[in-house]
Amino acid sequence: MNGKIIRKLANPEEVKELYPLTEDMRRIVEKKKREIEKVLKGESKKLILIIGPCSADHEDSVIDYISRLREVQEKVKDDILIVPRIYTNKPRTTGEGYKGMLHQPNPNEKSDLFKGILATRHLHMRAIAETGFACADEMLYPENYQYLDDVLAYVAVGARSVEDQQHRLTASLIDSPVGMKNPTSGDYAVMLNAIVAASHPHTFIYRGWEVQSNGNPYAHAVLRGYTNKHGESQPNYHFEDLLRLSDMYASRNTPVPAAIIDTNHANSNKNPFAQPRIIKEVLNSMRLNEDVYKLVKGFMIESYIEDGRQEVGGSVYGQSITDACLGWEKSEKLIYEVADIFYSI
């Protein structure tokens, strides 16, 4: 073994005993999951906005941000379903850099995974209790999902994870809608294979147990752009890209042929200020074509209190320490604009 065992971590049941949900909190989570499911199935005509910081770095500023969304949600409730992002794990392409609250509950201190497990659960629970929002998180590590399985309304599987068998099988076990991103290569077939796999029942090993999943009927596509052979970012949110995905869905047996458009990452070449333009283009594509309208169910937006990003240890309150984000004023304006445009489609 090229390393050492540091300590045995608490299992999910023990952590849930330390931080148990109230019945009111459970009802909030279940209600939000059902609302998302209705949009994905087409039973609700609302548009989903999964919006928030690239990574949840500081608890107080994240809760501050989500609290601001509460008033906005009330104003656009007839057309928009807001699902705040609380992404507590941060995938790193080279393994270097801040890996998220799970690893470092304090970004300025060394890694402490036990404190991180407790901090991530506490943050999600605080969001539910104080803002009434059940939120979204990324499943970077399948074996850790159970620490949060009762607090999440939405789960994302990232571009680097979507080809992994354990992520696909675990997604089939999840009782929340799961968004499967296209891989960094951009191959739609890989993403659709993951969706099909997640939608079917499986028997597999999970956290030392033999488990039987029922399949997740709400697994769906997330388009986030891709990287070509030269390492250059390429978008996949244009009209032709959406039509192609709609056509490919038609040849697959998937319960909900739906897509969420990730407006940052390779789609924006990590320019957060391009996100409003991308959303408006996609909304126009939805206006032009019924198949695209039926396909697109919402957007992922990277947004925080302050525009841009800073290095770990920076002193700007509510500014990302990972990917650059759209600031609050621009984000609030964008949500109202999206609601107005979507209402008119």
VOMIDREN-131168 format. One record per residue (C-alpha): x, y, z; residue number from 1; residue in one letter. Coordinates in Angstrom, 2 decimals. Layout:
% residues N
rec x: X&y: Y&z: Z&num: NUM&residu: a
...
***
This chain:
% residues 345
rec x: 0.00&y: 0.00&z: 0.00&num: 1&residu: m
rec x: 1.57&y: 3.24&z: -1.14&num: 2&residu: n
rec x: 0.22&y: 5.43&z: 1.67&num: 3&residu: g
rec x: -1.32&y: 5.05&z: 5.09&num: 4&residu: k
rec x: -4.72&y: 4.63&z: 6.73&num: 5&residu: i
rec x: -5.46&y: 7.76&z: 8.74&num: 6&residu: i
rec x: -8.64&y: 6.75&z: 10.61&num: 7&residu: r
rec x: -11.98&y: 5.04&z: 10.23&num: 8&residu: k
rec x: -14.76&y: 7.49&z: 9.35&num: 9&residu: l
rec x: -18.28&y: 7.49&z: 10.74&num: 10&residu: a
rec x: -20.80&y: 5.64&z: 8.60&num: 11&residu: n
rec x: -23.82&y: 7.51&z: 7.14&num: 12&residu: p
rec x: -26.22&y: 6.24&z: 9.79&num: 13&residu: e
rec x: -24.01&y: 7.62&z: 12.57&num: 14&residu: e
rec x: -23.73&y: 10.99&z: 10.87&num: 15&residu: v
rec x: -27.50&y: 11.17&z: 10.38&num: 16&residu: k
rec x: -27.96&y: 10.49&z: 14.09&num: 17&residu: e
rec x: -25.73&y: 13.48&z: 14.83&num: 18&residu: l
rec x: -27.63&y: 15.67&z: 12.34&num: 19&residu: y
rec x: -31.19&y: 14.27&z: 12.00&num: 20&residu: p
rec x: -33.83&y: 15.80&z: 9.76&num: 21&residu: l
rec x: -37.09&y: 17.05&z: 11.21&num: 22&residu: t
rec x: -40.37&y: 16.03&z: 9.60&num: 23&residu: e
rec x: -40.80&y: 19.55&z: 8.22&num: 24&residu: d
rec x: -37.39&y: 19.30&z: 6.55&num: 25&residu: m
rec x: -38.27&y: 15.93&z: 5.06&num: 26&residu: r
rec x: -41.45&y: 17.37&z: 3.59&num: 27&residu: r
rec x: -39.51&y: 20.24&z: 2.02&num: 28&residu: i
rec x: -37.08&y: 17.82&z: 0.37&num: 29&residu: v
rec x: -39.82&y: 15.53&z: -0.94&num: 30&residu: e
rec x: -41.86&y: 18.45&z: -2.26&num: 31&residu: k
rec x: -38.89&y: 19.88&z: -4.17&num: 32&residu: k
rec x: -38.02&y: 16.48&z: -5.68&num: 33&residu: k
rec x: -41.59&y: 15.97&z: -6.88&num: 34&residu: r
rec x: -41.65&y: 19.50&z: -8.39&num: 35&residu: e
rec x: -38.47&y: 18.79&z: -10.37&num: 36&residu: i
rec x: -39.84&y: 15.44&z: -11.52&num: 37&residu: e
rec x: -43.01&y: 17.06&z: -12.83&num: 38&residu: k
rec x: -40.96&y: 19.48&z: -14.96&num: 39&residu: v
rec x: -38.80&y: 16.67&z: -16.34&num: 40&residu: l
rec x: -41.88&y: 14.62&z: -17.24&num: 41&residu: k
rec x: -43.57&y: 17.60&z: -18.89&num: 42&residu: g
rec x: -46.42&y: 17.67&z: -16.37&num: 43&residu: e
rec x: -45.29&y: 21.12&z: -15.23&num: 44&residu: s
rec x: -44.48&y: 23.84&z: -17.76&num: 45&residu: k
rec x: -42.01&y: 25.58&z: -15.47&num: 46&residu: k
rec x: -38.32&y: 26.05&z: -16.27&num: 47&residu: l
rec x: -35.72&y: 24.71&z: -13.81&num: 48&residu: i
rec x: -32.82&y: 26.98&z: -12.81&num: 49&residu: l
rec x: -30.07&y: 25.16&z: -10.92&num: 50&residu: i
rec x: -28.14&y: 28.19&z: -9.77&num: 51&residu: i
rec x: -25.44&y: 29.01&z: -7.27&num: 52&residu: g
rec x: -21.70&y: 29.07&z: -6.58&num: 53&residu: p
rec x: -19.28&y: 26.88&z: -8.51&num: 54&residu: c
rec x: -18.35&y: 25.39&z: -5.14&num: 55&residu: s
rec x: -19.76&y: 25.87&z: -1.66&num: 56&residu: a
rec x: -16.72&y: 27.34&z: 0.06&num: 57&residu: d
rec x: -17.96&y: 29.28&z: 3.11&num: 58&residu: h
rec x: -21.18&y: 28.34&z: 4.90&num: 59&residu: e
rec x: -22.34&y: 31.84&z: 5.83&num: 60&residu: d
rec x: -21.89&y: 33.36&z: 2.38&num: 61&residu: s
rec x: -23.57&y: 30.36&z: 0.72&num: 62&residu: v
rec x: -26.59&y: 30.68&z: 3.03&num: 63&residu: i
rec x: -26.62&y: 34.44&z: 2.43&num: 64&residu: d
rec x: -26.73&y: 33.82&z: -1.32&num: 65&residu: y
rec x: -29.48&y: 31.20&z: -1.11&num: 66&residu: i
rec x: -31.55&y: 33.43&z: 1.18&num: 67&residu: s
rec x: -31.51&y: 36.09&z: -1.55&num: 68&residu: r
rec x: -32.97&y: 33.55&z: -3.97&num: 69&residu: l
rec x: -36.00&y: 33.06&z: -1.72&num: 70&residu: r
rec x: -37.58&y: 36.43&z: -2.53&num: 71&residu: e
rec x: -36.76&y: 36.05&z: -6.21&num: 72&residu: v
rec x: -38.36&y: 32.59&z: -6.32&num: 73&residu: q
rec x: -41.60&y: 33.99&z: -4.93&num: 74&residu: e
rec x: -41.75&y: 36.59&z: -7.70&num: 75&residu: k
rec x: -41.17&y: 34.11&z: -10.54&num: 76&residu: v
rec x: -42.92&y: 31.06&z: -9.04&num: 77&residu: k
rec x: -45.41&y: 30.71&z: -11.90&num: 78&residu: d
rec x: -42.68&y: 30.16&z: -14.50&num: 79&residu: d
rec x: -39.40&y: 29.29&z: -12.79&num: 80&residu: i
rec x: -38.42&y: 26.53&z: -10.34&num: 81&residu: l
rec x: -35.20&y: 27.54&z: -8.58&num: 82&residu: i
rec x: -32.94&y: 24.79&z: -7.23&num: 83&residu: v
rec x: -29.90&y: 26.29&z: -5.46&num: 84&residu: p
rec x: -26.49&y: 24.74&z: -6.06&num: 85&residu: r
rec x: -24.62&y: 23.62&z: -2.96&num: 86&residu: i
rec x: -21.72&y: 21.77&z: -4.57&num: 87&residu: y
rec x: -19.61&y: 20.47&z: -1.70&num: 88&residu: t
rec x: -17.21&y: 18.37&z: -3.82&num: 89&residu: n
rec x: -15.05&y: 19.94&z: -6.49&num: 90&residu: k
rec x: -13.55&y: 17.72&z: -9.22&num: 91&residu: p
rec x: -10.04&y: 18.76&z: -10.20&num: 92&residu: r
rec x: -8.69&y: 17.86&z: -13.63&num: 93&residu: t
rec x: -5.12&y: 17.37&z: -12.39&num: 94&residu: t
rec x: -5.99&y: 16.59&z: -8.76&num: 95&residu: g
rec x: -4.54&y: 19.91&z: -7.60&num: 96&residu: e
rec x: -6.32&y: 22.81&z: -5.93&num: 97&residu: g
rec x: -9.30&y: 23.23&z: -3.60&num: 98&residu: y
rec x: -11.37&y: 20.03&z: -3.67&num: 99&residu: k
rec x: -14.41&y: 21.45&z: -1.92&num: 100&residu: g
rec x: -15.96&y: 21.59&z: 1.53&num: 101&residu: m
rec x: -15.91&y: 17.81&z: 1.91&num: 102&residu: l
rec x: -12.13&y: 17.89&z: 1.90&num: 103&residu: h
rec x: -11.59&y: 21.30&z: 3.47&num: 104&residu: q
rec x: -14.50&y: 22.72&z: 5.47&num: 105&residu: p
rec x: -12.17&y: 25.66&z: 6.01&num: 106&residu: n
rec x: -10.41&y: 26.37&z: 2.69&num: 107&residu: p
rec x: -7.46&y: 27.89&z: 4.54&num: 108&residu: n
rec x: -6.81&y: 24.78&z: 6.63&num: 109&residu: e
rec x: -5.57&y: 21.31&z: 5.73&num: 110&residu: k
rec x: -7.88&y: 18.52&z: 4.63&num: 111&residu: s
rec x: -10.11&y: 16.94&z: 7.30&num: 112&residu: d
rec x: -12.64&y: 14.57&z: 5.77&num: 113&residu: l
rec x: -14.54&y: 13.81&z: 8.98&num: 114&residu: f
rec x: -15.14&y: 17.51&z: 9.62&num: 115&residu: k
rec x: -15.96&y: 17.84&z: 5.93&num: 116&residu: g
rec x: -18.66&y: 15.15&z: 6.05&num: 117&residu: i
rec x: -20.29&y: 16.89&z: 9.00&num: 118&residu: l
rec x: -19.92&y: 20.34&z: 7.42&num: 119&residu: a
rec x: -21.55&y: 19.35&z: 4.13&num: 120&residu: t
rec x: -24.55&y: 17.78&z: 5.85&num: 121&residu: r
rec x: -24.90&y: 20.74&z: 8.22&num: 122&residu: h
rec x: -24.82&y: 23.21&z: 5.30&num: 123&residu: l
rec x: -27.52&y: 21.39&z: 3.33&num: 124&residu: h
rec x: -29.69&y: 21.10&z: 6.44&num: 125&residu: m
rec x: -29.21&y: 24.76&z: 7.27&num: 126&residu: r
rec x: -30.34&y: 25.71&z: 3.75&num: 127&residu: a
rec x: -33.51&y: 23.66&z: 4.16&num: 128&residu: i
rec x: -34.28&y: 25.00&z: 7.64&num: 129&residu: a
rec x: -33.47&y: 28.67&z: 7.03&num: 130&residu: e
rec x: -34.46&y: 29.20&z: 3.39&num: 131&residu: t
rec x: -36.97&y: 26.44&z: 2.63&num: 132&residu: g
rec x: -34.84&y: 25.27&z: -0.29&num: 133&residu: f
rec x: -33.77&y: 21.67&z: -0.79&num: 134&residu: a
rec x: -30.74&y: 21.94&z: -3.02&num: 135&residu: c
rec x: -28.52&y: 20.27&z: -5.62&num: 136&residu: a
rec x: -25.08&y: 18.74&z: -5.17&num: 137&residu: d
rec x: -22.65&y: 16.83&z: -7.36&num: 138&residu: e
rec x: -22.00&y: 13.14&z: -6.69&num: 139&residu: m
rec x: -18.24&y: 13.16&z: -7.08&num: 140&residu: l
rec x: -17.75&y: 10.10&z: -4.83&num: 141&residu: y
rec x: -20.55&y: 7.49&z: -5.06&num: 142&residu: p
rec x: -19.66&y: 5.98&z: -1.68&num: 143&residu: e
rec x: -20.26&y: 9.35&z: 0.02&num: 144&residu: n
rec x: -23.71&y: 9.97&z: -1.46&num: 145&residu: y
rec x: -25.47&y: 8.25&z: 1.46&num: 146&residu: q
rec x: -24.30&y: 10.98&z: 3.86&num: 147&residu: y
rec x: -26.61&y: 13.37&z: 1.96&num: 148&residu: l
rec x: -29.23&y: 11.13&z: 0.36&num: 149&residu: d
rec x: -32.08&y: 12.47&z: 2.51&num: 150&residu: d
rec x: -31.31&y: 16.18&z: 2.04&num: 151&residu: v
rec x: -30.77&y: 16.47&z: -1.73&num: 152&residu: l
rec x: -33.45&y: 17.42&z: -4.24&num: 153&residu: a
rec x: -31.17&y: 17.02&z: -7.27&num: 154&residu: y
rec x: -27.92&y: 15.18&z: -7.97&num: 155&residu: v
rec x: -25.43&y: 15.87&z: -10.76&num: 156&residu: a
rec x: -22.94&y: 13.40&z: -12.23&num: 157&residu: v
rec x: -20.01&y: 15.26&z: -13.73&num: 158&residu: g
rec x: -18.32&y: 15.03&z: -17.10&num: 159&residu: a
rec x: -15.37&y: 13.05&z: -15.72&num: 160&residu: r
rec x: -17.61&y: 10.65&z: -13.78&num: 161&residu: s
rec x: -20.36&y: 9.86&z: -16.28&num: 162&residu: v
rec x: -18.44&y: 6.99&z: -17.89&num: 163&residu: e
rec x: -17.75&y: 5.33&z: -14.54&num: 164&residu: d
rec x: -19.74&y: 2.14&z: -13.82&num: 165&residu: q
rec x: -20.12&y: 2.81&z: -10.10&num: 166&residu: q
rec x: -21.55&y: 6.29&z: -10.72&num: 167&residu: h
rec x: -24.07&y: 4.86&z: -13.17&num: 168&residu: r
rec x: -25.15&y: 2.08&z: -10.83&num: 169&residu: l
rec x: -25.35&y: 4.38&z: -7.82&num: 170&residu: t
rec x: -27.46&y: 6.81&z: -9.87&num: 171&residu: a
rec x: -29.93&y: 3.95&z: -10.39&num: 172&residu: s
rec x: -30.25&y: 3.73&z: -6.58&num: 173&residu: l
rec x: -30.90&y: 7.44&z: -6.03&num: 174&residu: i
rec x: -34.38&y: 8.69&z: -5.15&num: 175&residu: d
rec x: -33.84&y: 12.14&z: -6.68&num: 176&residu: s
rec x: -33.58&y: 13.36&z: -10.27&num: 177&residu: p
rec x: -30.04&y: 12.83&z: -11.58&num: 178&residu: v
rec x: -28.44&y: 14.94&z: -14.29&num: 179&residu: g
rec x: -25.78&y: 13.10&z: -16.32&num: 180&residu: m
rec x: -23.35&y: 15.47&z: -18.02&num: 181&residu: k
rec x: -21.85&y: 14.79&z: -21.40&num: 182&residu: n
rec x: -18.21&y: 13.66&z: -21.04&num: 183&residu: p
rec x: -15.35&y: 16.07&z: -21.69&num: 184&residu: t
rec x: -15.03&y: 14.52&z: -25.17&num: 185&residu: s
rec x: -18.58&y: 15.70&z: -25.94&num: 186&residu: g
rec x: -19.80&y: 12.22&z: -26.97&num: 187&residu: d
rec x: -23.59&y: 12.19&z: -26.64&num: 188&residu: y
rec x: -23.69&y: 8.39&z: -26.88&num: 189&residu: a
rec x: -21.64&y: 8.04&z: -23.69&num: 190&residu: v
rec x: -24.03&y: 10.34&z: -21.83&num: 191&residu: m
rec x: -27.11&y: 8.54&z: -23.16&num: 192&residu: l
rec x: -25.61&y: 5.16&z: -22.24&num: 193&residu: n
rec x: -25.19&y: 6.48&z: -18.69&num: 194&residu: a
rec x: -28.82&y: 7.65&z: -18.63&num: 195&residu: i
rec x: -30.09&y: 4.28&z: -19.86&num: 196&residu: v
rec x: -27.93&y: 2.46&z: -17.31&num: 197&residu: a
rec x: -29.15&y: 4.69&z: -14.48&num: 198&residu: a
rec x: -32.80&y: 4.19&z: -15.45&num: 199&residu: s
rec x: -32.60&y: 0.39&z: -15.13&num: 200&residu: h
rec x: -32.48&y: -1.79&z: -11.97&num: 201&residu: p
rec x: -29.13&y: -3.33&z: -10.99&num: 202&residu: h
rec x: -27.57&y: -5.56&z: -8.35&num: 203&residu: t
rec x: -24.15&y: -4.34&z: -7.22&num: 204&residu: f
rec x: -21.79&y: -3.73&z: -4.30&num: 205&residu: i
rec x: -22.33&y: -0.45&z: -2.44&num: 206&residu: y
rec x: -20.46&y: 0.45&z: 0.75&num: 207&residu: r
rec x: -19.77&y: -3.24&z: 1.46&num: 208&residu: g
rec x: -23.36&y: -4.37&z: 0.87&num: 209&residu: w
rec x: -24.99&y: -6.26&z: -1.96&num: 210&residu: e
rec x: -27.82&y: -3.95&z: -3.03&num: 211&residu: v
rec x: -30.67&y: -4.04&z: -5.52&num: 212&residu: q
rec x: -31.62&y: -0.75&z: -7.17&num: 213&residu: s
rec x: -34.99&y: -0.03&z: -8.76&num: 214&residu: n
rec x: -33.64&y: 2.25&z: -11.47&num: 215&residu: g
rec x: -33.99&y: 6.02&z: -11.65&num: 216&residu: n
rec x: -36.66&y: 7.15&z: -14.16&num: 217&residu: p
rec x: -35.55&y: 10.78&z: -13.82&num: 218&residu: y
rec x: -32.00&y: 10.42&z: -15.10&num: 219&residu: a
rec x: -31.50&y: 12.99&z: -17.86&num: 220&residu: h
rec x: -28.91&y: 14.82&z: -19.94&num: 221&residu: a
rec x: -26.87&y: 17.88&z: -18.99&num: 222&residu: v
rec x: -25.06&y: 19.59&z: -21.86&num: 223&residu: l
rec x: -21.92&y: 21.38&z: -20.61&num: 224&residu: r
rec x: -19.82&y: 21.77&z: -23.76&num: 225&residu: g
rec x: -16.71&y: 19.73&z: -24.45&num: 226&residu: y
rec x: -12.99&y: 19.88&z: -25.25&num: 227&residu: t
rec x: -11.64&y: 19.06&z: -28.71&num: 228&residu: n
rec x: -8.40&y: 17.21&z: -29.48&num: 229&residu: k
rec x: -6.46&y: 20.46&z: -29.23&num: 230&residu: h
rec x: -7.72&y: 21.12&z: -25.70&num: 231&residu: g
rec x: -10.01&y: 23.94&z: -26.82&num: 232&residu: e
rec x: -13.47&y: 24.46&z: -25.32&num: 233&residu: s
rec x: -16.38&y: 23.88&z: -27.69&num: 234&residu: q
rec x: -20.08&y: 24.64&z: -27.01&num: 235&residu: p
rec x: -22.98&y: 22.22&z: -27.47&num: 236&residu: n
rec x: -25.99&y: 24.43&z: -26.72&num: 237&residu: y
rec x: -26.65&y: 25.66&z: -30.27&num: 238&residu: h
rec x: -29.87&y: 24.86&z: -32.15&num: 239&residu: f
rec x: -28.29&y: 22.03&z: -34.16&num: 240&residu: e
rec x: -26.80&y: 20.48&z: -30.99&num: 241&residu: d
rec x: -30.19&y: 20.43&z: -29.31&num: 242&residu: l
rec x: -31.92&y: 18.93&z: -32.34&num: 243&residu: l
rec x: -29.25&y: 16.22&z: -32.53&num: 244&residu: r
rec x: -29.79&y: 15.29&z: -28.89&num: 245&residu: l
rec x: -33.55&y: 15.23&z: -29.41&num: 246&residu: s
rec x: -33.12&y: 12.86&z: -32.37&num: 247&residu: d
rec x: -30.74&y: 10.61&z: -30.44&num: 248&residu: m
rec x: -33.12&y: 10.45&z: -27.50&num: 249&residu: y
rec x: -35.83&y: 9.27&z: -29.89&num: 250&residu: a
rec x: -33.79&y: 6.14&z: -30.63&num: 251&residu: s
rec x: -33.30&y: 5.33&z: -26.94&num: 252&residu: r
rec x: -35.75&y: 3.90&z: -24.43&num: 253&residu: n
rec x: -35.45&y: 6.49&z: -21.68&num: 254&residu: t
rec x: -38.31&y: 7.48&z: -19.34&num: 255&residu: p
rec x: -37.73&y: 11.25&z: -19.54&num: 256&residu: v
rec x: -35.99&y: 12.54&z: -22.71&num: 257&residu: p
rec x: -34.98&y: 15.79&z: -21.05&num: 258&residu: a
rec x: -31.97&y: 18.09&z: -21.01&num: 259&residu: a
rec x: -30.58&y: 20.78&z: -18.75&num: 260&residu: i
rec x: -28.13&y: 23.25&z: -20.33&num: 261&residu: i
rec x: -25.03&y: 24.03&z: -18.26&num: 262&residu: d
rec x: -24.27&y: 27.61&z: -19.25&num: 263&residu: t
rec x: -20.73&y: 27.76&z: -17.86&num: 264&residu: n
rec x: -17.79&y: 25.34&z: -18.19&num: 265&residu: h
rec x: -16.90&y: 24.53&z: -21.80&num: 266&residu: a
rec x: -20.13&y: 26.09&z: -23.10&num: 267&residu: n
rec x: -18.94&y: 29.54&z: -22.00&num: 268&residu: s
rec x: -15.21&y: 28.77&z: -22.07&num: 269&residu: n
rec x: -15.46&y: 29.51&z: -18.32&num: 270&residu: k
rec x: -16.56&y: 33.08&z: -18.98&num: 271&residu: n
rec x: -19.45&y: 33.52&z: -16.52&num: 272&residu: p
rec x: -20.58&y: 36.74&z: -18.19&num: 273&residu: f
rec x: -21.48&y: 34.76&z: -21.33&num: 274&residu: a
rec x: -24.17&y: 32.83&z: -19.43&num: 275&residu: q
rec x: -27.05&y: 35.28&z: -20.05&num: 276&residu: p
rec x: -26.36&y: 35.28&z: -23.80&num: 277&residu: r
rec x: -26.26&y: 31.47&z: -23.88&num: 278&residu: i
rec x: -29.58&y: 31.17&z: -22.03&num: 279&residu: i
rec x: -31.29&y: 33.64&z: -24.33&num: 280&residu: k
rec x: -30.06&y: 31.79&z: -27.41&num: 281&residu: e
rec x: -31.40&y: 28.49&z: -26.07&num: 282&residu: v
rec x: -34.74&y: 30.10&z: -25.20&num: 283&residu: l
rec x: -34.95&y: 31.38&z: -28.75&num: 284&residu: n
rec x: -34.24&y: 27.86&z: -30.05&num: 285&residu: s
rec x: -37.10&y: 26.61&z: -27.86&num: 286&residu: m
rec x: -39.36&y: 29.23&z: -29.43&num: 287&residu: r
rec x: -38.40&y: 28.11&z: -32.94&num: 288&residu: l
rec x: -38.81&y: 24.35&z: -32.62&num: 289&residu: n
rec x: -41.31&y: 22.23&z: -30.69&num: 290&residu: e
rec x: -38.89&y: 19.31&z: -30.28&num: 291&residu: d
rec x: -36.31&y: 21.61&z: -28.70&num: 292&residu: v
rec x: -39.01&y: 23.13&z: -26.50&num: 293&residu: y
rec x: -39.97&y: 19.68&z: -25.24&num: 294&residu: k
rec x: -36.33&y: 18.67&z: -24.71&num: 295&residu: l
rec x: -34.94&y: 21.61&z: -22.72&num: 296&residu: v
rec x: -36.17&y: 21.68&z: -19.13&num: 297&residu: k
rec x: -33.84&y: 24.25&z: -17.64&num: 298&residu: g
rec x: -30.37&y: 25.64&z: -17.05&num: 299&residu: f
rec x: -27.40&y: 25.35&z: -14.72&num: 300&residu: m
rec x: -25.92&y: 28.73&z: -13.84&num: 301&residu: i
rec x: -22.77&y: 29.49&z: -11.83&num: 302&residu: e
rec x: -23.58&y: 32.51&z: -9.71&num: 303&residu: s
rec x: -22.44&y: 33.96&z: -6.39&num: 304&residu: y
rec x: -22.61&y: 37.23&z: -4.49&num: 305&residu: i
rec x: -19.66&y: 38.89&z: -6.26&num: 306&residu: e
rec x: -18.58&y: 38.67&z: -9.90&num: 307&residu: d
rec x: -15.49&y: 36.68&z: -10.84&num: 308&residu: g
rec x: -13.16&y: 34.61&z: -8.69&num: 309&residu: r
rec x: -10.30&y: 34.91&z: -6.24&num: 310&residu: q
rec x: -7.55&y: 32.66&z: -4.97&num: 311&residu: e
rec x: -8.00&y: 30.57&z: -1.83&num: 312&residu: v
rec x: -7.40&y: 32.90&z: 1.11&num: 313&residu: g
rec x: -8.84&y: 35.90&z: -0.69&num: 314&residu: g
rec x: -10.73&y: 38.45&z: 1.37&num: 315&residu: s
rec x: -13.71&y: 39.20&z: -0.91&num: 316&residu: v
rec x: -16.92&y: 38.02&z: 0.77&num: 317&residu: y
rec x: -19.07&y: 35.84&z: -1.49&num: 318&residu: g
rec x: -16.61&y: 35.55&z: -4.37&num: 319&residu: q
rec x: -15.76&y: 32.13&z: -5.81&num: 320&residu: s
rec x: -12.43&y: 30.46&z: -5.07&num: 321&residu: i
rec x: -12.88&y: 28.01&z: -7.96&num: 322&residu: t
rec x: -14.49&y: 28.89&z: -11.32&num: 323&residu: d
rec x: -15.54&y: 32.49&z: -11.87&num: 324&residu: a
rec x: -19.23&y: 33.21&z: -11.26&num: 325&residu: c
rec x: -21.84&y: 35.78&z: -12.23&num: 326&residu: l
rec x: -22.45&y: 38.22&z: -9.36&num: 327&residu: g
rec x: -25.75&y: 38.66&z: -7.54&num: 328&residu: w
rec x: -27.00&y: 41.83&z: -9.24&num: 329&residu: e
rec x: -26.49&y: 40.37&z: -12.71&num: 330&residu: k
rec x: -27.95&y: 37.03&z: -11.61&num: 331&residu: s
rec x: -31.11&y: 38.54&z: -10.14&num: 332&residu: e
rec x: -31.66&y: 40.56&z: -13.30&num: 333&residu: k
rec x: -31.08&y: 37.44&z: -15.40&num: 334&residu: l
rec x: -33.67&y: 35.38&z: -13.52&num: 335&residu: i
rec x: -36.35&y: 38.02&z: -14.08&num: 336&residu: y
rec x: -35.42&y: 38.29&z: -17.77&num: 337&residu: e
rec x: -35.55&y: 34.52&z: -18.21&num: 338&residu: v
rec x: -38.97&y: 34.39&z: -16.56&num: 339&residu: a
rec x: -40.29&y: 37.10&z: -18.89&num: 340&residu: d
rec x: -38.89&y: 35.45&z: -22.03&num: 341&residu: i
rec x: -40.02&y: 31.96&z: -21.06&num: 342&residu: f
rec x: -43.53&y: 33.21&z: -20.28&num: 343&residu: y
rec x: -43.80&y: 34.53&z: -23.84&num: 344&residu: s
rec x: -42.71&y: 31.31&z: -25.57&num: 345&residu: i
***
